[in-house]
Amino acid sequence: MTDPLDMIARQQPLDSEFGYRSTAAEVIAGIDLSGRTAIVSGGYSGLGLETVRALSDAGVHVIVPARRPDAARQALDGVGGTEVRAADLGDLDSVAAFTESVRRDGRPIDLVLDVAGIMATPFEHTAQGFESQFGTNHLGHFALVGGVADLLTDRARVISYSSGGHYRSPVRFDDLDFETTPYDPWIAYGQSKSANALFAVGLARRGADRGILAFSVHPGGIMTELQRHVPREELLSRGWIDADGTPNPRFKTPAQGASTGLWAATATELVSRSGAYCEDCAIKGIVPADHTDMTTGGVKEWAIDTDAAERLWALSVAATGIDAFA
């Protein structure tokens, strides 16, 4: 394993030719990825579906793990080079069955995009007893990537979908499952999104010797199925929709929201920035701990802290039984 990363340096601002309104198709235009293989969780709705379409158009064979395989196959009908396999990120046994099937095939994996997630859900536990947002958004993806680690090529990139929602909370190591404090769905979501960013930091360190790059991304505000647990009254009070149900014009379309993940998966200028948190096809630097305006961009230091990343990695190994990068 390489020495700890200097994430302060890697998180310094970096612009690209793309921006806030760039689309997935624009970011990947002219890039030939023929012969590559990707895994895209959540690849049959919202951002994930747009990601799969763009990768398919670039010649990538895409494997889509799906909690609802029939719905996934229907959504992907006509999208070439895709295959659907059953997997429920909220059940580590289901994730293990999925990764075992991928390993049996032995096909090298060039890209993993961890797009799937849940947000602001009622208090629930995963099949293994973890708080559902942390267990699904982080542990499920930790197990997925770890389960196919031996198939990752030397040029592989792993993209972990975080969110500006990480501003709401660092990882609450002393009470991950809200056993001693009242459950707050937004704090739980924020914790899981901080964990997604820290996962990229931990993987960037462990993958460096093999040339594997890892990034976390904030796709921006987009109205998708992700908001299905948020009451209409709350959507209105937050200004996410108006009285007619029309999304805030500042929000991105799913095609625009998918752009940063694909930029992180392909941009040559990011080769020296493994572990960084990206947004709007750029890196926007670090914001103070007391900064609350998510619209300005930037990452909280707690989401790129190398000590926190190591602590989270050890916790995740204990929770999943997987330490593929040891």
C-alpha angles and dihedrals in degrees: 000000000000124000118277114290124251094233093172088064095041091051096056113125117282126176130201137193088266131070152170097320098036114125132223091250092052094050094050098037112128094010112123111209096164113156094021124123126214137184114213118184114207087022097150103063141035116340093358093057092049089049092052092048092052093047091048090052088053092055100261123146104226127203112200119198107207137186087203104038096177092052090047093052090049093050091048096046107133095017104119126227096021133127131184126217128179118258134148112200089202091064118059091198089058091048090050091053090051095049091045090056091050091049091051089058090051093207111156113246119221101174137026118186113187098202102146121098149140127232137205094346125171113267109286140144130234121240089272094048103260123135102274102239095047091040095049103033097041114013094042091054093041088057093044095053093040091050093058097033094114090057095054112113124228089257095047123134126200117202117198114198109225125161144217080257087084085083087076096067146352117227105293097221093176095053111017094155099041093248095144102026132052114270116255113185093209095048088049090050092048091050091052092049092050086051090052090055093045090050089061090051092051093046093047089060095046096042097048095090089056095043092250114151126204131192137172121218139198106211094195131241111321130160107234137131086291089086095054093111095050112096117239090242090058093047088054095046091050090051093240092128135015127232090278092053094252112148120245107274089232089067119100127236116247089256090055092044091055093056100083094052091052091045089054089048094054114017113119092203090067096061092100094042102066111159095031126137111235134194137169088012090297145078112250104187132237128316128204120268091247094051109116106172105101092184093072093065130223135112132265113243090235089067094057099033110132095210091052089047091055092047091049092048092054091047091049093050089053092047097047103027089230125121102157095159097051 
